[in-house]
Amino acid sequence: AVRLGTQAGSNFPNYGGPLTEIAMLGIIGIKLLGQRLEWDRVRMRFTNSHAANRLVYPPRFRSGWKL
């Protein structure tokens, strides 16, 4: 894409972003095994699980650390 000046086949909005979203949702699903999770892809949050939403947006830094 750089050499030809065309769009990359793995561009973020159409490929990389959705692929990452699927992978991260799979990880959250494994962490909350046995729970039914309902995902709102427009709002980027679970509609039925506060615990799952905490995994979507974890604390930025561990306790005791700051930027």
C-alpha positions in Angstrom: 0.0 0.0 0.0 2.9 2.4 0.8 4.6 1.7 -2.5 1.5 1.9 -4.7 -0.3 4.6 -2.8 -3.4 2.4 -2.3 -5.4 1.6 0.8 -4.0 -1.3 2.9 -5.9 -4.5 3.0 -5.7 -4.5 6.8 -6.8 -0.9 7.4 -8.1 -0.2 10.9 -11.7 0.8 10.3 -12.6 -2.1 8.0 -10.4 -4.9 9.2 -8.0 -4.3 12.1 -10.6 -2.6 14.4 -13.3 -5.3 14.0 -10.8 -8.1 14.3 -9.4 -6.6 17.5 -12.9 -6.2 18.9 -13.7 -9.8 18.3 -10.5 -11.0 19.9 -11.0 -8.8 23.0 -14.6 -9.9 23.3 -13.5 -13.5 23.2 -11.0 -12.9 26.0 -13.7 -11.3 28.1 -16.0 -14.2 27.4 -13.4 -16.6 28.6 -12.8 -14.6 31.8 -16.6 -14.7 32.5 -17.2 -18.2 31.4 -20.7 -19.4 31.9 -22.3 -16.0 31.7 -24.5 -14.8 28.8 -23.0 -11.6 27.6 -24.9 -9.2 25.3 -22.7 -6.7 23.3 -23.8 -3.3 22.0 -21.2 -2.7 19.3 -22.4 0.9 18.6 -21.9 1.9 22.3 -19.0 -0.4 22.8 -20.3 -1.9 26.0 -22.2 -4.9 27.4 -25.8 -4.3 28.0 -26.2 -6.9 30.7 -22.9 -7.1 32.7 -21.2 -4.5 34.8 -18.3 -7.0 35.4 -17.7 -7.4 31.7 -17.8 -3.6 31.1 -15.1 -3.2 33.7 -12.9 -5.5 31.6 -13.7 -3.4 28.4 -12.4 -0.2 30.1 -10.0 -1.4 32.8 -8.3 1.1 35.2 -5.5 2.8 33.3 -2.8 2.1 35.8 -2.3 -0.4 38.6 -2.6 0.8 42.2 0.4 2.8 43.3 1.4 3.9 39.8 0.7 7.1 37.9 1.8 9.0 34.9 
